[in-house]
C-alpha cells in the first residue's frame, strides 16, 4: 500500500514539474511580443545612411516595435549586425551612453532596447560567442532603438528587432569573420 502511494505521489510530482517547466517556457516565449508598429512615411531619398549596408525604411511598410528583449542568460541568442560608431558612420549620432563617437577599431556594441535596459548596461562588458565558438569581450556604448525608427532622428532606418547586438568592425575582426561575410551573424552573448 505504501509503495502504491509513493508511486502515485511520484507521478503527481512529475506531472506538476512538467506543468511548471512548460508554463515557464511558454511565459518566456511570450514575454517579449511586439508593443506596437510603425508605418514608414514617404520616400526619403539620400537621408538614410547605408555605410555598412544598413536597411532603410520602405515607404508604406509596417515595422514592429519592441519595449522588451528576450531574457538574458549565459547563452542569450542574438543576431550580430555591423555598425560604424565613428562620426559620419551609420548612426551619425554620438553613442547614447557617453555622448561620444568610438573608433571602428574599438570593440564596442549597441544593444536592442530591452537589453540596453535604459542605460543599465552602459559601459559594462558583455561576452559574445560566434563563428565556431570564438569569444570576445566588448563594451556596451549605445542602444539599438527598438521602440522608434523610420524618421529623421533615426536616419530613416527601421527600428531594431528585439534581439540585436550591433557591433563595430573590431568585434567582427576579433570573431575572425571573413570580411566578405560581415553583415549579420547568429551569436550568443552574456554579461561578462
Secondary structure, 3 states (H helix, E strand, C coil): CHHHHHHHHHHHHHHHHHHHHHHHHHHHHHCCCCCEEEECCCCCCCCCCCCCCCCCCCCCCEEEECCCCCCCCCCEEEEEEECCCCCCCCCCCCCCCCCCCCCCCCCEEEEEHHHHHHHCCCCCEEEEEECCCEEEEEEEEEEECCCCCCCHHHCCCCCCCCCEEEECHHHHHHCCCCHHHCCEEEEEEEEC
